[in-house]
């Protein structure tokens, strides 16, 4: 199928980061970077769509010199890497407070995103593996009441559990029952479960960006690997899942390419450019 793709038709390429563009070492492979530079030289625009906030995504955005707005916080924020916010959606305060109470009752570690700052009650060995790269923007606050004034601006809430898949499934069921009609509940990586504003996804983020750029969704090619990429892959003109993608992502994609660890994106782009 790659040979049947009319690459010239697509004006914008959108890449998920972790598990798609970069692998377990969290570094951009030189081959991938070289191919993305070639894509730009051939007149294509590209950007990132990620669950990360600007603090966590900025290093790779800087390395790739991306000047288009980035789709951050799983579509909740559209922001340029210089900090300019194009669009932002926040969780209603009552939902954030309810999520906090559920996590307190279930003794689950919670990280709350407020723009480029992250808040958690206490840093520990469960949270550190996921958030060590943004430690300078992660604030240990002791008790949620101490940041009550900031919670009204929360972009999303993230439950972290490195050890118990069943534990995450249990709290996901609770969230669906308690706030599922008023918020989006999704898994974004094996140890993470997120609560997002209702109607927010990477797909809606791309739609907002497409409007800003004057593009149709059919002119956009999107790449992803996880459940939170599924809607984006389905909405884009061409959705491309890497071989290591989850079933939900693969089922939503039009095309499956090589895995992230095998530089699947770089190999695919090389074929497209040829």
C-alpha positions, 0 to 999 in steps of 0.5 A: 500500500505505501506505493499507492499513497500519493504523498504530494497530496498531503500538506501537513504531517502530524507525529505522536512522540513516545512510541512513534517518533522516539523509542525507549531511549527517548532520543530522536534517531539521527536517521529519523531526524534526517528524513524529517529534514528532507520532508521539510526541504520537499515543502511539507510541514510537520508538527507534533501531537502528544499527551505531553505539555510544552515543558516535556515536548519542547526539547524535541520540538526545538531539535526539529525546529518546528515553528508550527503550533504543537498539539499538546496535552492530547489536544487540550492545548495548541501552543507554539514552542515559544510559549504562545497559546493558540487554543486551550481547554480546561477541565471543569473544577468540579470534575478535577475535584471529584477525580482528586477525591476518587484518587484519595479514596483509592490511594492512587498517585495523581498528577495534574497538568496546569499549562507547563506546570505539573502538580502531585502530592508527593514524588515517589518511585511510582511517578519518577520513571514517567516524569523524571524528564520534566522534574524541574516543572513537577511540583510536590505540593503535599496537599491539594488544598494548597493549589486550590487556586490553580486547579480551575485551570487544569488541562487534565488529570493523570493517574500513574500506576507502574505496577498494577494493570488491574488497578488502572482498570479498576479506577478507569471503571470508577471514572467512567461511572462517576465522570464519564458523561462529563469528561474523556477517559483514556489510556495513554500509555501502559502506566497512565490513565487520563481524564480530559475535558469532554470532547478533547482529543488529538483529533480535535486538536488537529481539526483546530490546527487545520482550521488555523492553517487553512487545510482540509483534514484530507490533506493531513497525514497522522502517525501514532501508536497508542489508544489516545492516537486512535481518533487522530488516525481515524480523522486524518486523511491518512492515518499511519500506525507503527507496528508496535501500536496497540490494537485500537490504534491499528484498527483506526489506521489506514496503514501500518508501517515498521515499528518505532524501534526499527525507524519505521517512520524514517523508512516510510518517509524515505519511500514516500520521497523516492 
